[in-house]
Structure formats: structure tokens, C-alpha cells
Amino acid sequence: MMPNPELANATRRGTVENVSEMPTTEKLQSAWVKGKERLVQGEKRFEHYVVEHPVKSVLIAVGAGLTVGWLLGRKR
């Protein structure tokens, strides 16, 4: 199900006054659009951080990988 472009544009502009008055499918579509926008913003922030701090990013990834490997590899 693809979001309604008109609803998405209205939501971005803030012209939808009361979400509770919208039909359920439009609420879902609005939530889908907002969630997708937040994901894209988060991805951009993540990429910016990695570009600005490459060594720190690699060390964090290595540390996380070692920790997960140690937790999964230990005998119970």
C-alpha cells in the first residue's frame, strides 16, 4: 500500500488540522510517511557521523562485533 501523495504533502505542510478526524487508512498512510522521513533523517545523521569520525566508527563496530561474538560463543 503506497501512501497518498496529496495527504503526504498536506501532512508535511501541516495543513492536516486534526489527525483523529482522518479515516484510518489516511492515519496509517500519514504514519508511514512520517516514519519513512524519520528513517531517512536518521540515516543521513548516521552517515554524517561516520564521515566525520571514521576511526571511532570502526572501533565501535569492532567492539560491538567482538562483544556479540563473545556472548554467542561462550558455552552455557
N, C-alpha and C positions, 0 to 999 in steps of 0.2 A: 504494500500500500504506500503510495507516494503522497507526500504532503501537498496540500492545496497551495499553489504559489501565491494566490491572492491573499489567503489567510496568513501565510508566512510573511509576506510584505507588510500586511496590516499589523501583525504582531511585532515585527521589527520596528515599525514606526510608532508603536504604542497606541494605535488607534482602536484596538480592541479594549473596550472600557471594562467589561466585567466578564471574566472567564467563566464564571458559573452560569451565565446566560447562554453560552455557546453549546451547541449539541455535542454529545460525547465524542463523535468521530473528529470533530474540529478540535476538541480539547486534546485528543491523542495526537493529532497532527501538529498542533502547536507545541506540545511537549516534545515531540520528535524533532522539530526544527530547533527548539531551544537546546535540547540535548546535543544535537549534532554541532551546533555553533559552539557550545562549551567544549566539546571534544576537540574541535579544530583549534580553538584558542589554547587549550592545554597542550596540544601537540606543538604549536608554534613556540610556547614558552619553554617546553622541554628542549626543542631543537636549539633555541637561542642559548639556553643554559649549557648544553653540550658544546656548542661552538665557542662560547666564552670560557669554559672550564674543561678542556678536553682531558687533561691528565686526571683531574679529580673525578670526572665522569667514568673514566676507565677503571680507576682504583675502586670506586663504589661498585661498579659492575663485577669486578673480580672478587671483591669481598663478599658481595651477595651470592655469587656463584659458589664460592668456597663454603660459605655457611650452609647453603641449601644442599650442596654435595655432602657435607659432613653430617647434616641432620638425616638425610636419606640413606647414607651409607653406614651409619652405626647400627650395630646389632641390638636387637630388642631383648 
